[in-house]
Amino acid sequence: MAGPWTVNRDRRNGGPDGAGGAQLRAALGQLGSWSRRALFTRPASPRWALVRRGLRFGAGLAGRRRRAAGTLTARRAVPLLTVMTIVAAGLAWATVSLAERGIASSEAAVRFSAGPLVSPAPKHAGALPRRFGPISQEGAGPIVAELRQRFGAVGAGLIADARRAAAAATHRPVTSAPISALYAQPGHIDPVTARPAWVMYLGLDATAKIGIPVEVVGRLMMGILGPTTQVDPRRVAAGHRGGSANCAVAWLARTQVSVCGWASDHAIGVFASPTRDTSVAELATLMIKMRFDLQNP
């Protein structure tokens, strides 16, 4: 027996209970659809709208801050690069200026030319004592004889050129004075002669300019080395007396000899010593010391 509150489980019939179940399912479907729309759609409430706008405003402000930071960095980079460029240019200018000063100082030292040669040659030059008497006693005879011949030929050519130049310009006579001396090296013994090692000095002083020192000394050295030489003179320091100087190894009287020559505006000079006694480097150092006493400032 079925009362008014009894639920009929047979839903296949079209009774009122079947219609009620369909209505219930439809109501539940509408409720689920509304809840989904409320959850995933923009809320219509002004309060939620303000929250949404606040979130969007915060995100936009952060983006603007990031863009502003990037723009500020770029604005700082341009002046920074400008300052760095100016500093680099200043450093480059300072480097070039120092280099030019160094070159100018070197060129000034080369252009500087001392006065006339000391005549007669002093008793001491560069702390080396002068040796008097026949040169043959020191075993230097053949070497010095050939050295004199070659030095004399170069000197004669330079004086002839100076006289021609003076005749065309000032018409003044040009005279020259040869100077020579043999200096011993105490404490150094020649292994061949068993005598003290020596340094031969030859000089030529003129009353007119004989040419540009760097060109004159090159001409002097090539004349002493001989026309068949294959040796190139090496440029060395000329010392406090200025001018220009070269050194090389020459063959004189079948002997290997260290030779150093120098030239200033009005004078030339040469030093020679067998390589067995004095190396080229040693003679270059002696030349600076000896010139200080052999030529007036």
C-alpha positions as CSV (number, residue, x, y, z in Angstrom):
1,M,0.0,0.0,0.0
2,A,1.4,3.3,-1.0
3,G,0.9,6.4,1.0
4,P,1.3,10.0,0.0
5,W,5.0,10.1,1.3
6,T,6.1,6.9,-0.4
7,V,8.6,7.3,-3.2
8,N,8.1,5.1,-6.3
9,R,11.4,3.8,-7.6
10,D,9.9,2.9,-10.9
11,R,10.9,6.0,-13.1
12,R,10.0,4.5,-16.3
13,N,6.4,5.4,-15.9
14,G,5.2,8.9,-16.5
15,G,3.7,9.4,-13.1
16,P,4.2,12.5,-11.0
17,D,7.2,11.0,-9.3
18,G,9.1,10.8,-12.6
19,A,8.3,14.4,-13.5
20,G,9.5,15.6,-10.1
21,G,12.9,13.8,-10.5
22,A,13.4,15.5,-13.9
23,Q,12.6,18.9,-12.3
24,L,15.1,18.3,-9.5
25,R,17.8,17.4,-12.0
26,A,17.1,20.5,-14.0
27,A,17.3,22.7,-10.9
28,L,20.6,21.1,-9.9
29,G,22.0,21.7,-13.4
30,Q,21.0,25.4,-13.3
31,L,22.7,25.7,-9.9
32,G,26.0,24.2,-11.2
33,S,26.0,26.4,-14.3
34,W,25.5,29.5,-12.1
35,S,28.3,28.5,-9.7
36,R,30.7,28.0,-12.6
37,R,29.8,31.4,-14.1
38,A,30.3,33.0,-10.8
39,L,33.7,31.4,-10.3
40,F,35.3,32.0,-13.8
41,T,33.7,35.2,-14.9
42,R,34.5,38.8,-13.9
43,P,32.5,39.7,-10.7
44,A,30.0,42.4,-11.1
45,S,30.5,43.6,-7.5
46,P,32.2,47.1,-7.3
47,R,34.3,45.8,-4.5
48,W,35.8,43.0,-6.6
49,A,36.2,45.4,-9.5
50,L,38.3,47.7,-7.3
51,V,40.5,44.8,-6.3
52,R,40.9,43.8,-9.9
53,R,41.8,47.3,-10.9
54,G,44.3,47.5,-8.0
55,L,46.0,44.4,-9.2
56,R,46.2,45.7,-12.8
57,F,47.5,49.0,-11.5
58,G,50.2,47.3,-9.5
59,A,51.3,45.3,-12.4
60,G,51.4,48.3,-14.7
61,L,53.3,50.3,-12.1
62,A,55.9,47.5,-11.8
63,G,56.3,47.4,-15.6
64,R,56.7,51.2,-15.7
65,R,59.3,51.0,-13.0
66,R,61.2,48.4,-14.9
67,R,61.0,50.5,-18.1
68,A,62.0,53.6,-16.2
69,A,65.0,51.7,-14.7
70,G,66.1,50.6,-18.1
71,T,65.7,54.2,-19.4
72,L,67.6,55.6,-16.5
73,T,70.5,53.1,-17.0
74,A,70.7,54.2,-20.7
75,R,70.7,57.8,-19.7
76,R,73.5,57.2,-17.3
77,A,75.5,55.2,-19.8
78,V,75.8,58.0,-22.3
79,P,77.5,60.4,-20.0
80,L,79.7,57.6,-18.6
81,L,80.8,56.6,-22.1
82,T,81.6,60.3,-22.8
83,V,83.7,60.6,-19.7
84,M,85.5,57.4,-20.5
85,T,86.2,58.6,-24.0
86,I,87.6,61.9,-22.7
87,V,89.8,60.1,-20.2
88,A,91.1,57.7,-22.9
89,A,91.9,60.7,-25.2
90,G,93.7,62.4,-22.3
91,L,95.8,59.3,-21.6
92,A,96.6,58.9,-25.3
93,W,97.6,62.6,-25.5
94,A,99.9,62.2,-22.4
95,T,101.5,59.1,-23.9
96,V,102.2,60.8,-27.2
97,S,103.4,63.9,-25.5
98,L,105.9,61.9,-23.4
99,A,107.1,60.0,-26.4
100,E,107.6,63.2,-28.4
101,R,109.5,64.8,-25.5
102,G,111.8,61.7,-25.3
103,I,112.4,61.8,-29.0
104,A,113.0,65.5,-28.9
105,S,115.5,65.1,-26.1
106,S,117.3,62.3,-28.0
107,E,117.4,64.4,-31.2
108,A,118.6,67.4,-29.2
109,A,121.4,65.3,-27.7
110,V,122.4,64.2,-31.2
111,R,122.2,67.7,-32.6
112,F,124.3,69.1,-29.8
113,S,127.9,69.5,-30.9
114,A,130.9,70.2,-28.7
115,G,133.7,72.6,-29.3
116,P,137.1,72.0,-30.8
117,L,139.4,69.2,-30.0
118,V,142.0,69.5,-27.3
119,S,145.4,70.0,-28.9
120,P,147.8,68.6,-28.1
121,A,146.0,65.5,-26.8
122,P,145.9,65.5,-22.9
123,K,148.0,63.2,-20.8
124,H,145.0,61.4,-19.5
125,A,141.7,60.6,-21.3
126,G,139.0,58.7,-19.6
127,A,141.5,57.7,-16.9
128,L,143.8,56.1,-19.4
129,P,147.4,57.4,-19.4
130,R,149.0,58.5,-22.6
131,R,152.0,56.6,-23.9
132,F,154.9,58.5,-25.4
133,G,157.6,57.2,-27.7
134,P,157.6,55.0,-30.8
135,I,154.3,53.2,-31.4
136,S,156.2,50.1,-32.6
137,Q,157.3,49.5,-29.0
138,E,153.7,48.7,-28.1
139,G,153.2,46.4,-31.0
140,A,150.8,48.8,-32.7
141,G,153.0,50.0,-35.6
142,P,151.4,48.1,-38.6
143,I,147.8,48.6,-37.3
144,V,148.2,52.3,-36.6
145,A,149.9,52.9,-40.0
146,E,147.0,51.5,-41.9
147,L,144.5,53.3,-39.6
148,R,146.3,56.6,-40.3
149,Q,146.2,56.1,-44.0
150,R,142.4,55.3,-44.1
151,F,141.6,58.0,-41.6
152,G,143.7,60.6,-43.5
153,A,141.9,59.8,-46.8
154,V,138.4,60.3,-45.3
155,G,139.5,63.5,-43.5
156,A,141.0,64.9,-46.7
157,G,137.7,64.3,-48.6
158,L,135.7,66.0,-45.8
159,I,137.9,69.0,-45.7
160,A,137.8,69.4,-49.5
161,D,134.0,69.3,-49.4
162,A,134.0,71.9,-46.6
163,R,136.3,74.2,-48.5
164,R,134.1,74.1,-51.6
165,A,131.0,74.8,-49.5
166,A,132.7,77.7,-47.7
167,A,134.1,79.2,-50.9
168,A,130.6,79.2,-52.4
169,A,129.0,80.7,-49.2
170,T,131.4,82.8,-47.2
171,H,134.6,82.7,-49.1
172,R,136.5,82.0,-45.9
173,P,139.4,79.6,-45.9
174,V,139.0,76.3,-44.1
175,T,141.9,74.9,-42.2
176,S,142.3,71.6,-40.3
177,A,144.5,70.2,-37.6
178,P,145.2,66.5,-37.1
179,I,145.6,65.1,-33.6
180,S,146.8,61.7,-32.5
181,A,147.8,59.9,-29.3
182,L,148.3,56.4,-28.0
183,Y,146.7,55.5,-24.6
184,A,147.5,52.5,-22.5
185,Q,145.1,50.4,-20.5
186,P,146.7,49.6,-17.2
187,G,145.9,46.1,-15.9
188,H,145.2,44.8,-19.4
189,I,148.0,42.8,-21.1
190,D,148.0,42.0,-24.8
191,P,148.4,38.2,-25.1
192,V,150.5,38.5,-28.3
193,T,153.0,41.2,-27.3
194,A,152.9,40.7,-23.5
195,R,152.6,44.5,-23.2
196,P,149.8,46.6,-21.8
197,A,146.7,46.8,-24.1
198,W,146.3,50.1,-25.9
199,V,143.8,52.4,-27.6
200,M,144.8,54.5,-30.6
201,Y,143.2,57.9,-31.0
202,L,143.1,60.0,-34.2
203,G,141.3,63.3,-34.5
204,L,140.7,66.0,-37.1
205,D,139.6,69.5,-36.2
206,A,138.3,72.0,-38.8
207,T,137.5,75.7,-38.8
208,A,134.2,75.1,-40.7
209,K,131.3,72.8,-40.6
210,I,132.2,69.5,-42.2
211,G,128.7,68.1,-42.6
212,I,125.8,66.5,-40.7
213,P,127.3,64.4,-38.0
214,V,125.3,61.2,-38.6
215,E,126.3,61.3,-42.3
216,V,129.9,62.2,-41.6
217,V,130.5,59.4,-39.1
218,G,129.0,56.9,-41.6
219,R,131.4,58.1,-44.2
220,L,134.3,57.9,-41.8
221,M,133.5,54.4,-40.7
222,M,133.0,53.1,-44.2
223,G,136.4,54.6,-45.2
224,I,138.1,52.9,-42.3
225,L,136.4,49.5,-42.9
226,G,137.5,49.6,-46.5
227,P,135.6,49.3,-49.9
228,T,135.3,45.5,-49.7
229,T,133.8,45.3,-46.3
230,Q,130.6,43.5,-45.7
231,V,130.2,44.9,-42.1
232,D,127.6,47.5,-41.3
233,P,128.7,49.9,-38.5
234,R,126.4,49.9,-35.5
235,R,125.1,53.2,-34.1
236,V,126.1,53.7,-30.4
237,A,125.8,56.5,-27.8
238,A,127.9,59.5,-28.6
239,G,128.1,60.7,-24.9
240,H,128.0,64.1,-23.3
241,R,129.9,65.8,-26.1
242,G,127.1,65.1,-28.6
243,G,127.3,64.4,-32.3
244,S,126.9,60.9,-33.7
245,A,129.0,57.7,-33.2
246,N,129.3,54.3,-34.8
247,C,131.3,51.2,-33.9
248,A,132.3,48.1,-35.9
249,V,135.0,45.4,-36.3
250,A,137.6,46.2,-39.0
251,W,140.6,44.3,-40.4
252,L,143.8,46.4,-40.2
253,A,147.2,44.9,-41.0
254,R,145.6,41.4,-40.9
255,T,144.4,42.0,-37.4
256,Q,140.9,42.1,-36.2
257,V,140.4,45.5,-34.6
258,S,137.6,47.2,-32.7
259,V,136.9,50.6,-34.2
260,C,134.6,53.4,-32.9
261,G,134.3,56.7,-34.7
262,W,132.4,59.9,-33.9
263,A,131.6,63.2,-35.6
264,S,130.4,66.6,-34.5
265,D,129.9,69.7,-36.6
266,H,133.6,70.7,-36.9
267,A,135.5,67.6,-35.8
268,I,135.8,63.8,-36.3
269,G,137.7,61.2,-34.3
270,V,138.3,57.5,-34.2
271,F,139.4,55.0,-31.6
272,A,140.9,51.6,-32.3
273,S,142.2,48.6,-30.3
274,P,142.7,44.9,-31.2
275,T,139.6,42.9,-30.4
276,R,141.9,40.5,-28.4
277,D,142.4,43.4,-26.0
278,T,139.2,45.5,-26.2
279,S,135.8,44.3,-27.5
280,V,133.6,46.7,-29.5
281,A,131.2,47.1,-26.5
282,E,134.2,48.0,-24.2
283,L,135.6,50.5,-26.7
284,A,132.2,52.2,-27.1
285,T,132.2,52.8,-23.3
286,L,135.8,54.0,-23.4
287,M,134.9,56.4,-26.2
288,I,132.3,58.2,-24.2
289,K,134.8,58.6,-21.2
290,M,137.7,59.6,-23.4
291,R,135.8,62.1,-25.5
292,F,135.0,64.0,-22.3
293,D,138.7,64.9,-22.0
294,L,139.6,65.0,-25.7
295,Q,137.0,67.6,-26.8
296,N,136.0,70.9,-25.3
297,P,132.4,71.4,-24.3
